[in-house]
Amino acid sequence: MSQQSGPAIARVFLTAEEVAEALQIGRTRVFTLLAAREITSVKIGNLRRIPVDAVHEYAMRLVQLEREAS
């Protein structure tokens, strides 16, 4: 018997580990990018979270820089 759940909720924030996995980089590199403010993050209580849009914006900046360099 299959249990019906409500509609899927789109993720708004990611952990550093999830960002590392999405960008296929190390967790330490994510924290370096956060410290350099290359990726925007917010503090929720004691937790540091990265907006999904910030990850997409960072990736698009990298692509743009690559295009400009060619």
C-alpha positions in Angstrom: 0.0 0.0 0.0 1.5 3.3 -1.1 1.3 6.3 1.2 0.4 9.5 -0.4 2.3 12.6 0.7 1.7 16.2 -0.2 3.3 18.0 -3.1 7.1 18.0 -3.0 8.6 21.2 -1.5 11.3 22.8 -3.5 14.5 23.3 -1.5 15.3 26.9 -0.7 18.5 26.5 1.3 21.3 24.0 1.1 24.0 22.9 3.6 27.7 23.3 2.7 27.9 19.6 2.1 25.0 19.7 -0.3 26.6 22.6 -2.2 29.9 20.7 -2.4 28.0 17.8 -3.9 26.1 19.9 -6.3 29.3 21.7 -7.5 31.4 18.6 -7.3 34.0 20.3 -5.1 35.1 19.7 -1.5 33.4 20.9 1.6 36.5 22.9 2.6 36.4 24.7 -0.8 32.8 25.6 -0.1 33.7 27.2 3.2 36.6 29.1 1.4 34.1 30.4 -1.1 31.7 31.5 1.7 34.5 33.2 3.6 35.5 35.1 0.4 31.8 36.0 -0.1 31.9 34.4 -3.6 28.7 32.5 -2.6 26.1 34.2 -0.5 25.0 32.5 2.7 22.7 33.2 5.6 22.7 32.3 9.3 19.6 30.6 10.7 20.2 30.3 14.4 23.6 28.6 14.7 23.3 27.1 11.2 24.9 28.4 8.0 22.8 27.9 4.9 23.3 28.7 1.2 20.3 29.8 -0.9 19.9 27.5 -4.0 19.8 30.7 -6.2 23.3 31.7 -4.8 24.7 28.4 -6.0 23.2 28.9 -9.5 24.5 32.5 -9.6 28.0 31.4 -8.7 28.0 28.7 -11.4 26.8 31.2 -14.0 29.5 33.6 -13.0 32.1 30.9 -13.5 30.7 30.1 -17.0 30.7 33.8 -17.9 34.3 34.2 -16.7 35.3 31.1 -18.8 33.6 32.6 -21.9 35.3 35.9 -21.4 38.7 34.2 -21.1 38.2 32.3 -24.4 
